[in-house]
Amino acid sequence: MARIGFIGLGIMGKPMAHNLLKAGHTLVVHSRSPGPVNELVEAGATAAPNPKSVAEQVDILITMLPNSPDVEKVIKGENGVLEGAREGLIIVDMSSIAPGVAQSLAKLAKEKAVTLLDAPVSGGEPKAIDGSLAIMVGGPADAFEKVQPILLNMGASAVHVGEVGAGNITKLANQVIVGVNIAAMSEALTLAAKAGADPAKVVDAISGGLAGSTVLNMKAPMVLKGNYKPGFRIELHIKDLNNALDTGAMVNSPLPLSAQVITMMKNLAEHGHQSDDHGGLIQYYEERAGVKVRG
Amino acid sequence: MARIGFIGLGIMGKPMAHNLLKAGHTLVVHSRSPGPVNELVEAGATAAPNPKSVAEQVDILITMLPNSPDVEKVIKGENGVLEGAREGLIIVDMSSIAPGVAQSLAKLAKEKAVTLLDAPVSGGEPKAIDGSLAIMVGGPADAFEKVQPILLNMGASAVHVGEVGAGNITKLANQVIVGVNIAAMSEALTLAAKAGADPAKVVDAISGGLAGSTVLNMKAPMVLKGNYKPGFRIELHIKDLNNALDTGAMVNSPLPLSAQVITMMKNLAEHGHQSDDHGGLIQYYEERAGVKVRG
């Protein structure tokens, strides 16, 4: 079993770290809040005072943090990972961040003979808990092969999608599709309700055809109950779509629908819905149409 | 077996009429072009010179026409269905038209003790041929029950979704979701390609998660080959989205993403892509990003 560092024990990171312990790995952890650190220590992990100290003790180091600036600080900041890293360390950043940031951190790491893989996940807290995340990995193939068995302790799949950055590009593509598919469902069901059809019957009639999607299967039942308990919070989807739009602007690729969807999501967030599940996007449509889609 | 009229033997109507003959029904047909009429007559149908004459000979009359004005003309025009209709006739309009038009035609029919159901289909030519269309039916429940066995000679499913008009509302909801989901896929895969990831690997990595959809399963393989042979033509999707936007404007329900998608589709149609499969929407993105998603 490997000696693994884990930095960032939030909603996602904590259950992921637990799954590594359960698989029998030796774990050195660090996180800002002491609660989750203590919980992991009770379960058998060792606590380290800062990212540098984690790096000094391990061969593989996983980071799971909110966004690009957090990852930059933990990797290249004072008492950061790169200060403590030995030659040959593999950093697996499982945060969802801007692909460009993953690429520049990988470049910086390489100067110290350290490899950085970007390996964001899809699936949310329930799949983090039961170890069935989908993990999208960018970076050198040999490093991917070394860490793949460890990733599979946290995920149902770990797919190598290309060079470093490709993991987060894939994640952004995922979030663009999910966000826009949720808006598509919202637009269609609001129209159906306002025009006088029964949205539940509409969903039944179209789910088996070309309009079928995992979003329709997972989110339409929530929408038909008016239940927006997360799941995946609107404010997090805003963060991901911001990264997608930034990346699109950087590489010159148009994202007109994502731009509309983020505007809707920001509007909802400003009106107190930031912690609703992203399926709650339909409320933007419902308010404007003056209709409720729920049964 | 029933005595059935069938008006409109186009790409969809001709194979649907063939399936009714195969099921053993007596068929009276009418269509503008003589070719398909002759083909059906050879297969055992009787030809009638106009919609009025069809109506005089049958108990159930199916129309399968391009758009609202065509249906209006055939039903209430000179020598139209309502001129020949006996009391108790059931008209099943399987065209995809504006829900409001279906509703006013049903009202007009009712004055002659004729019932009109709106029953648009989803699935395209291949499913019309093998009789596996998805049929969405609006109108009185008793009339629906009478015609359901006949509809199932043409479709894998025939679902009663509400009052007359609800069939087309459901179809519009379907087309909104399909069109926007195609745009979502296009936006995401173009970004992935332009940012340096392999679109085929991205599709593999995300299809099993929340981004999964029938559009991704059916259209991504076409997109990755640059193959836009229809399938369902962009110009037909423009027609359906026009009906969705008109209906949205009439009932006051916002369709911002559909409005963007129709703009993209019209732009492609103006540049010679009107007969491409709607999966060819990605060409709008590819041209603007200056990248090809195909492998």
Interface residues (C-beta under 8 A of the other chain):
Chain A: P99 S122 G123 A134 M136 G138 S157 V159 H160 V161 G162 E163 G165 A166 I169 T170 L172 A173 N174 V176 I177 V178 G179 V180 N181 A183 A184 M185 E187 A188 L189 T190 L191 A192 K194 A195 G196 A197 D198 K201 V202 D204 A205 I206 G208 G209 L210 A211 G212 S213 T214 V215 L216 M218 A244 T247 G248 V251 N252 S253 P254 L255 P256 L257 S258 Q260 V261 Y285 R288 A289 G290 V291
Chain B: P99 S122 G123 A134 M136 G138 S157 V159 H160 V161 G162 E163 G165 A166 I169 T170 L172 A173 N174 V176 I177 V178 G179 V180 N181 A183 A184 M185 E187 A188 L189 T190 L191 A192 K194 A195 G196 A197 D198 K201 V202 D204 A205 I206 G208 G209 L210 A211 G212 S213 T214 V215 L216 M218 A244 T247 G248 V251 N252 S253 P254 L255 P256 L257 S258 Q260 V261 Y285 R288 A289 G290 V291
